[in-house]
Amino acid sequence: MRILQAIGKFFRAVFKPIEANTVTFVALYVLGVVSVWLTVPNTPSGKFYANTWLELFLDLYLLCVVLMLFPQPHQKERNRAKGLRRAWLSVGGFRGIVKLLLCIVLYAVALADVYCFEKYGSSLSPSMLMLVGETDSREAGEFLNSVFQWETLTSGVGWLLLIALCHIVASWLVRHFKRIRGLHDSFSALCGVIVAVLLVWAAMTSWKNKQGLWRLMTLSTVGAVENELTRYHRAEQYLPIYRLAFSIRANQLAARQVDQLVEASDKATVDSCDYTSPTIVLIIGESYNKHHAQLYGYYMPTTPRQLARERTGQLVKFTDVVTSWNLTSFVFKHMLSLYVVGDEGSWSDYPLFPKVFKQAGYDVTFLTNQFLTKAKEAVFDFSGGFFLNHPQLSDAMFSYRNTTIHPWDDGLLRDWDEKVTSGEVGGRSLVIFHLLGQHMNYYSRYPKKQTHFTAADYEEHRPKMLPHHKKQLVWYDNATLYNDSIVDQIIRRFEKQDAVVIYVPDHGEEVYEPGRFVICRNHSDDIDYPLAYYEYEVPFWVWCSKKYIAARPELFRQIRAARNRPMMTDALPHMLLYLAGIHTKDYRPEHNILSSEYNEKRPRLLKGVVDYDTLTHDMSSKRTANIPKAASKDKKSPASKVKK
């Protein structure tokens, strides 16, 4: 009998946190479920977090346990009290105040999350929080005014306000009319059994996600956070409060690295500059599979214009170049910083090369079709662009920037033409074009009127390819062909100048390559040669105008002599400093591929862990790559020719 009583007492204790906070538990549970439903993207990949029901139950139970730690006055004590003390006790004392503050925060965050999702297409995110930090009083007033418009109140925001109203009414009714001595012991114990079963079930199904959330919130850099989010079993920030906490944490980490970059920039010095190359143009592509480039032997005519320029002798193709990462943001940090993989510290401890160029007297232009802060921005774009968009760092690096992004990369050509027309082009120029290139989704990376390849063109080379896989391949190759036209148009704008143009993409890409079932990229740390072949090997070339070659035959000879040297793109800034003739303590000739002191034996560490040059060149992968489709892919060419 005593054992049964002890068991009953235990289960009544289990149920007690919910029993003592019933209205709060039910209202916040409804709020959580509705918030999740209202922020599911209306896309094929958008889905309701399957474990919402159980994980939310677990989260709110733990919240109720915390509330139990705060004392709550008894009814008799409330009746005896007078004045301010009576008012204090009537709201529930310490527990009531804590509960009230928690509810205010949770409702406010949920309202902001749903409003942002419906207004801007994005729930709370690091970029959204950064934009809020840049909002002035006028913009804040306009924002609050839009919140209380009828259109907003009749949207998902209205549902949350209705839940809040019901919560207030239910709390008032319970406080003023509830005179129940307590639930019957047997019923309370039964409820405790049900709660215990649900808690065990919820703990089992939620454990991995809780581990993921803990990892996410305890990482020390924005890059590490981004890398964590590439995991297949990444943490689900399914509640608005989780998204807010993550956004705050990401902005804290970004601010820390910005401080490091500002300090490193302040220490950067330029001793002198020879202005060896008056005009340097750097074109940074996106998601470019080297083995889909006709320039490198692909069976489809995807780069006819680059091939034609190579035949003139002005375009020098480099044959052994790899990138340090297969994530844009990591590559950008390495490619813009004078840090190289293997150095002490991190990339943010070293100056950014555009800042050094501007300090040396170059007019530095940055035209990007990706890294402009916007509300609907994934953490990957935030990670890659936060330091580029920081006002102080941006002013230190760039003389001119575009202010809008474009559906296709030809918009950047118009941005440049407008700058030229306005007369803002300086005598000595560094121009950086950052293209969208072949970024997912491939079908949206070129105008449909410029479609050239069709599925029929691949029957000879990929006859057994699944139709929906072949569709992705067709889109990708058409995007590559369009990219060829954009790159050619950029070169045309500098043909008559004393200019050198360098092309390099951030990383490779997979489009259902033979024997592989990968689209986009596989972010595994277990890098074998097939993965490196498609995702880390990248095209890299240098084009020089006739005027440039005539004025610097020895430098052009050095460029041609270096074309077969091994290189990793993190060392690119040192080559650029050399081309400009910038003398600074931060330049290191052992990382300049054109230098006689270049270190060809430096380990080319992919993701900082795997030496590319030690990989066995075996194209048969031992593992099956199972990743989401949107992870987030020389034989005779077709008879049809590409119009140049």
Residue pairs with C-beta under 8 A, 6 or more apart in sequence:
7 189
8 185
8 186
8 189
10 192
11 188
11 189
11 190
11 191
11 192
11 193
11 195
11 196
12 185
12 188
12 189
12 192
13 192
14 192
14 195
14 196
14 199
15 188
15 189
15 191
15 192
15 195
16 68
16 192
17 61
17 64
17 65
17 67
17 68
18 25
18 61
18 64
18 191
18 195
19 183
19 188
19 191
20 64
20 67
20 68
20 72
21 64
21 67
21 68
21 99
22 174
23 167
23 170
23 171
23 174
24 64
24 67
24 99
24 103
24 167
24 171
25 60
25 61
25 64
26 170
27 103
27 163
27 166
27 167
27 170
28 60
28 63
28 103
28 106
29 56
29 57
29 60
30 163
31 106
31 107
31 110
31 160
31 163
31 164
31 167
32 52
32 56
32 59
32 60
32 239
33 52
33 53
33 56
34 156
34 159
34 160
34 163
35 110
35 113
35 114
35 160
35 239
35 240
36 48
36 49
36 52
36 238
36 239
37 48
38 114
38 117
38 118
38 156
38 159
38 160
39 113
39 114
39 117
39 123
39 240
40 46
40 47
40 48
45 628
45 630
49 55
49 236
49 238
51 205
51 206
51 209
51 236
51 238
52 238
54 198
54 201
54 202
54 205
54 206
55 202
55 205
55 206
55 209
55 238
56 238
56 239
57 198
57 199
57 202
58 199
58 202
58 203
58 206
59 239
61 195
61 199
63 102
67 95
67 98
67 99
67 102
68 95
70 93
70 94
70 95
70 98
71 93
71 94
71 95
72 92
72 93
72 94
72 95
72 96
73 81
73 89
73 92
73 93
77 89
78 86
78 89
78 90
81 88
81 89
90 175
91 97
91 100
92 99
92 100
103 167
105 241
106 240
106 241
107 160
107 164
109 124
109 240
109 241
109 244
110 160
110 240
110 241
111 157
111 160
111 161
112 124
112 240
112 244
113 123
113 124
113 240
113 243
113 244
114 123
114 156
114 157
114 160
114 240
115 147
115 152
115 157
116 122
116 123
116 124
116 128
116 375
117 123
117 156
118 152
118 155
118 156
118 157
119 146
119 152
120 128
120 375
120 376
121 375
121 376
122 128
122 375
122 376
122 377
123 240
123 243
124 240
124 243
124 244
124 247
125 243
125 247
125 377
125 378
125 379
125 382
126 246
126 247
126 250
126 251
126 254
126 379
126 382
126 386
127 373
127 374
127 375
127 377
127 381
127 382
128 247
128 375
128 377
129 244
129 247
129 248
129 250
129 251
130 251
130 254
130 373
130 382
130 386
131 373
131 375
133 251
135 143
146 152
147 157
152 158
153 161
182 188
183 191
208 233
209 235
209 236
212 228
212 231
212 233
212 234
212 235
212 236
213 235
213 237
213 242
215 228
215 235
216 225
216 228
216 229
216 234
216 235
216 237
216 246
216 249
217 245
217 246
217 249
219 225
219 228
219 253
220 253
221 253
221 257
221 346
222 250
222 253
222 254
222 257
222 329
222 382
222 383
222 386
223 329
223 330
223 333
223 383
225 249
225 250
225 253
225 379
225 383
226 327
226 329
226 330
226 379
226 380
226 383
227 327
227 330
227 523
228 234
228 235
229 235
229 379
229 380
230 327
230 523
230 631
230 632
231 523
232 626
232 627
232 628
237 243
237 246
250 379
250 382
254 382
254 386
254 387
257 346
257 348
257 386
257 387
258 386
258 387
258 390
258 392
258 393
260 346
260 348
260 349
261 348
261 352
261 387
261 393
262 392
262 393
264 348
264 349
264 350
264 351
264 352
265 351
265 352
265 355
265 393
265 396
267 351
268 351
268 355
268 356
268 359
268 584
268 586
269 359
269 584
269 585
270 356
270 359
270 360
270 582
270 583
270 584
271 583
271 584
271 585
272 583
273 360
273 361
273 580
273 581
273 582
273 583
274 580
274 581
274 582
274 583
275 361
275 428
275 580
275 581
276 552
276 555
276 578
276 579
276 580
276 581
277 498
277 499
277 500
277 548
277 552
277 579
277 580
277 581
278 427
278 428
278 429
278 497
278 498
278 499
279 428
279 429
279 431
279 494
279 497
279 498
279 499
279 500
280 362
280 429
280 430
280 431
280 499
280 500
280 502
280 576
280 579
280 580
281 430
281 431
281 432
281 433
281 490
281 494
281 499
281 500
281 501
281 502
282 430
282 431
282 432
282 433
282 501
282 502
282 504
282 576
283 433
283 435
283 487
283 490
283 501
283 502
283 503
283 504
284 332
284 335
284 432
284 433
284 434
284 435
284 504
284 505
284 506
285 435
285 437
285 438
285 483
285 487
285 503
285 504
285 505
285 506
285 539
286 328
286 370
286 434
286 435
286 436
286 437
286 438
286 439
286 505
286 506
287 437
287 438
287 439
287 440
287 505
287 506
287 507
287 508
287 509
287 520
288 437
288 438
288 480
288 483
288 505
288 507
288 508
288 509
288 538
288 539
289 438
289 476
289 480
289 508
289 509
289 510
289 511
289 534
289 633
290 296
290 508
290 537
290 538
290 539
291 297
291 298
291 513
291 533
291 534
291 537
292 298
292 300
292 302
292 476
292 477
292 480
292 511
293 302
293 303
293 306
293 480
293 539
294 300
294 301
294 302
294 303
294 304
294 306
294 307
294 637
295 303
295 306
295 307
295 310
295 317
295 539
295 541
296 317
296 539
297 634
298 634
299 461
299 634
299 635
299 636
299 637
300 453
300 457
300 477
300 637
300 638
301 481
301 637
301 638
301 641
301 642
302 477
302 480
302 481
302 484
303 480
303 481
303 484
304 484
304 641
304 642
304 644
305 484
305 485
305 487
305 488
305 644
306 315
306 484
306 487
306 488
306 541
308 644
309 315
309 488
309 491
309 543
310 316
310 317
310 541
314 543
314 544
314 545
314 546
314 549
315 541
315 542
315 543
316 541
316 542
316 543
316 544
316 559
316 560
316 563
317 539
317 540
317 541
317 563
318 540
318 541
318 542
318 562
318 563
318 564
318 565
318 567
319 563
319 564
320 564
320 565
320 566
320 567
321 504
321 537
321 538
321 539
321 540
321 566
321 567
321 568
321 569
322 532
322 536
322 537
322 538
322 567
322 568
322 569
322 604
322 606
322 612
323 331
323 505
323 506
323 507
323 508
323 536
323 538
323 568
323 569
324 330
324 331
324 334
324 341
324 568
324 569
324 570
324 604
324 605
324 606
324 607
324 608
325 331
325 334
325 507
325 606
325 607
326 507
326 508
326 521
326 523
326 535
326 536
326 607
327 380
327 507
327 521
327 523
328 370
328 380
328 384
328 506
328 507
329 380
329 381
329 383
329 384
329 385
331 506
331 507
331 569
332 371
332 384
332 385
332 388
332 506
333 347
333 348
333 384
333 387
334 340
334 341
334 347
334 569
334 570
335 504
335 506
335 569
335 570
335 572
335 573
336 352
336 353
336 354
336 573
337 347
337 348
337 350
337 351
337 352
337 353
337 573
338 350
338 351
338 352
338 353
338 356
338 573
338 574
338 586
338 587
339 345
339 346
339 347
339 349
339 350
339 570
340 568
340 570
340 571
340 574
340 591
340 602
341 568
341 570
341 605
341 608
342 602
342 603
342 605
343 350
348 387
350 586
351 586
352 387
352 393
352 397
353 573
353 576
353 577
354 364
354 366
354 397
354 398
354 430
354 432
355 393
355 396
355 397
356 577
356 582
356 584
356 586
357 364
357 430
357 576
357 580
357 582
358 364
358 396
358 397
358 398
358 399
360 580
360 582
360 584
361 428
362 426
362 428
362 429
362 430
362 580
363 399
363 400
363 425
363 426
363 427
363 428
363 429
363 430
364 397
364 398
364 399
364 400
364 429
364 430
364 432
365 398
365 399
365 400
365 401
365 416
365 419
365 429
365 430
365 431
365 432
366 388
366 397
366 398
366 400
366 401
366 402
366 432
366 434
367 401
367 402
367 412
367 415
367 416
367 431
367 432
367 433
367 434
368 388
368 401
368 402
368 405
368 412
368 432
368 434
369 405
369 406
369 409
369 411
369 412
369 434
369 435
369 436
370 381
370 384
370 385
370 405
370 434
370 436
370 439
371 381
371 384
371 385
371 388
371 389
371 434
372 385
372 389
372 402
372 403
372 404
372 405
373 385
373 389
374 405
380 632
387 393
388 394
388 397
394 401
399 426
400 419
400 424
402 412
402 415
404 411
405 411
406 412
406 414
407 444
408 436
408 445
408 446
408 447
408 482
409 435
409 436
409 437
409 445
409 482
409 483
409 486
410 486
410 489
412 433
412 435
412 486
413 486
413 489
413 490
413 493
416 431
416 433
416 490
416 493
417 493
419 425
420 493
430 576
430 580
433 490
435 483
435 486
436 445
437 445
437 479
437 483
437 505
438 445
438 476
438 479
438 480
438 483
438 509
439 445
440 520
440 630
440 632
441 475
441 630
442 472
442 475
442 476
442 478
442 479
442 511
443 475
443 479
445 475
445 479
445 482
445 483
446 478
446 479
446 481
446 482
447 482
450 478
450 481
450 482
450 485
451 478
452 478
452 481
452 640
452 642
453 474
453 477
453 478
453 481
453 638
454 474
455 467
455 470
455 471
455 474
457 474
457 638
457 640
458 465
458 470
458 473
458 474
460 635
460 636
461 635
462 470
462 473
462 514
465 473
465 512
466 512
469 512
469 519
472 511
472 512
472 519
472 633
473 511
473 512
473 633
476 509
476 511
476 633
481 642
487 503
490 501
491 501
491 543
494 501
494 545
495 545
496 545
496 547
497 545
497 547
498 545
498 547
498 548
498 551
499 544
499 545
499 547
499 548
500 542
500 543
500 544
500 545
500 548
500 579
501 542
501 543
501 544
502 540
502 541
502 542
502 543
502 572
502 575
502 576
503 539
503 540
503 541
503 542
503 543
504 538
504 539
504 540
504 569
504 572
505 538
505 539
507 521
507 535
507 536
507 538
508 521
508 534
508 535
508 536
508 537
508 538
509 520
509 521
509 534
509 535
509 633
510 516
510 518
510 519
510 520
510 521
510 522
510 534
510 535
510 633
511 519
511 633
512 518
512 519
512 633
513 530
513 534
513 633
515 530
515 619
515 620
515 621
516 530
516 534
516 621
516 625
517 624
517 625
517 626
518 534
518 625
518 627
518 633
519 627
519 629
519 630
519 631
519 633
520 627
520 629
520 630
520 631
520 632
520 633
521 535
521 631
521 632
522 531
522 535
522 625
522 627
522 631
523 627
523 631
524 531
524 625
525 607
525 609
526 623
527 536
527 606
527 607
527 609
527 610
527 615
528 615
528 618
528 621
528 622
528 623
529 615
529 616
529 617
529 618
529 619
530 618
530 619
530 620
530 621
531 621
531 625
532 606
532 610
532 612
532 615
533 619
536 606
536 612
538 569
540 567
540 569
542 559
544 556
544 559
548 556
549 556
555 579
555 594
558 594
559 594
562 593
562 594
562 598
565 593
565 598
565 600
566 600
566 604
566 613
567 593
567 604
568 602
568 604
568 605
568 612
571 591
571 592
571 593
574 587
574 588
574 589
574 591
574 592
575 591
575 592
575 593
575 594
577 584
577 586
577 587
577 592
578 587
578 589
578 592
578 594
578 595
579 594
589 595
589 596
589 597
589 598
590 597
590 598
590 599
590 602
591 598
591 599
591 602
592 598
603 611
603 613
604 611
604 612
604 613
605 611
605 612
606 612
